[in-house]
Amino acid sequence: MQPVRSANDWWREAAAEDGLKWLDFRVAKDDDLATLSKNAVLEFERGKQLTGMPTGPELSLLEVGCGGGRMTWVLADAFGQVVAADISDAYIKLAEQYCKKPNVIFRTISGNDLDALRDRVYDVVFSYEVFHHLERHVLERYVSDIHGLLRQGGTFVLELNTTPMRLLTRISIIFRYALHLAGKRHWRGWPTSPYFARIPYSAETIHGILTRAGFQVQKVLQPGKPQTWFVATTSAPSPPS
Ligand SMILES: C[S@@+](CC[C@H](N)C(=O)[O-])C[C@H]1O[C@@H](n2cnc3c(N)ncnc32)[C@H](O)[C@@H]1O
């Protein structure tokens, strides 16, 4: 394998070789997406209850970073039209096989911006367990692009890990990187690549990025926790004068 040059390269090229094992190894120790989806139902319901996110057959949804499609499979029942995008062509192919629902379209995207998705507008954009893997310039660009892809009064529901990185975690990342350099690609079920390790964005940082992109941040739930949720909206259309 060529040396990986960025987080995007890793997700595009190397992650595919790992299959889906690590996506949720607490639930399924193999590539069984049906088992993974059982957990996705619970995770989505929990997120929906917590955030009060809008759902319904009249609404269109964009999912950013759909991976193998386990959440997409659940989202397809909660929205009228779903576009699910990911940087990894390998994951998109798996997702297409797994989630064959008539209201879902899968798209492979460059990983630098969301330009390829500009052919439609969305009522809701959703992203789960993705943004803490994005390098800062990509994250900022995605937030700004999502603002442009939402209709007026649209909603962005974003979940990511904002736990501060403790010394022990940092040491474990260095240890994993040493294993990686020594050619060991996994440890305790997870990839050892430094590009898999999350970037420790704080809830304040994400709030600032959303606000600068023009979003009104309506809710920040569980800041500083492994699952922090943001609900941010674009301005509603002005009432007729
Ligand atoms: C931890 S997985 C989560 C997948 C899915 N949301 C789920 O919960 O099963 C992170 C996903 O983000 C995708 N990803 C990483 N960088 C990306 C980028 N720049 N643009 C789009 N997707 C990206 C990866 O390919 C992977 O599918």
The ligand as an SDF file (V2000), in Angstrom:
LIG
                    3D

 27 29  0  0  0  0  0  0  0  0999 V2000
  -17.2080    5.9740   11.5370 C   0  0  0  0  0  0  0  0  0  0  0  0
  -17.8290    5.8800    9.9010 S   0  0  0  0  0  0  0  0  0  0  0  0
  -19.5800    6.2490   10.1400 C   0  0  0  0  0  0  0  0  0  0  0  0
  -20.4310    5.7590    8.9950 C   0  0  0  0  0  0  0  0  0  0  0  0
  -21.9350    5.9040    9.1810 C   0  0  0  0  0  0  0  0  0  0  0  0
  -22.3250    7.2740    9.4130 N   0  0  0  0  0  0  0  0  0  0  0  0
  -22.4260    5.0130   10.3050 C   0  0  0  0  0  0  0  0  0  0  0  0
  -22.8030    5.5150   11.3770 O   0  0  0  0  0  0  0  0  0  0  0  0
  -22.4170    3.8100   10.1230 O   0  0  0  0  0  0  0  0  0  0  0  0
  -17.1990    7.3810    9.1700 C   0  0  0  0  0  0  0  0  0  0  0  0
  -17.6040    7.5250    7.7120 C   0  0  0  0  0  0  0  0  0  0  0  0
  -17.1950    8.8170    7.2500 O   0  0  0  0  0  0  0  0  0  0  0  0
  -16.7630    8.6910    5.9190 C   0  0  0  0  0  0  0  0  0  0  0  0
  -15.8980    9.8380    5.6010 N   0  0  0  0  0  0  0  0  0  0  0  0
  -14.6600   10.1070    6.0880 C   0  0  0  0  0  0  0  0  0  0  0  0
  -14.1930   11.2540    5.5470 N   0  0  0  0  0  0  0  0  0  0  0  0
  -15.1690   11.7090    4.7010 C   0  0  0  0  0  0  0  0  0  0  0  0
  -15.2760   12.8420    3.8500 C   0  0  0  0  0  0  0  0  0  0  0  0
  -14.2950   13.7520    3.7460 N   0  0  0  0  0  0  0  0  0  0  0  0
  -16.4240   13.0050    3.1450 N   0  0  0  0  0  0  0  0  0  0  0  0
  -17.4290   12.1020    3.2410 C   0  0  0  0  0  0  0  0  0  0  0  0
  -17.3760   11.0030    4.0170 N   0  0  0  0  0  0  0  0  0  0  0  0
  -16.2690   10.8090    4.7420 C   0  0  0  0  0  0  0  0  0  0  0  0
  -16.0250    7.3480    5.9080 C   0  0  0  0  0  0  0  0  0  0  0  0
  -15.8180    6.8250    4.6290 O   0  0  0  0  0  0  0  0  0  0  0  0
  -16.9590    6.5050    6.7800 C   0  0  0  0  0  0  0  0  0  0  0  0
  -17.9390    5.8940    6.0000 O   0  0  0  0  0  0  0  0  0  0  0  0
  1  2  1  0
  2  3  1  0
  2 10  1  0
  3  4  1  0
  4  5  1  0
  5  6  1  0
  5  7  1  0
  7  8  2  0
  7  9  1  0
 10 11  1  0
 11 12  1  0
 11 26  1  0
 12 13  1  0
 13 14  1  0
 13 24  1  0
 14 15  1  0
 14 23  1  0
 15 16  2  0
 16 17  1  0
 17 18  1  0
 17 23  2  0
 18 19  1  0
 18 20  2  0
 20 21  1  0
 21 22  2  0
 22 23  1  0
 24 25  1  0
 24 26  1  0
 26 27  1  0
M  CHG  2   2   1   9  -1
M  END
$$$$
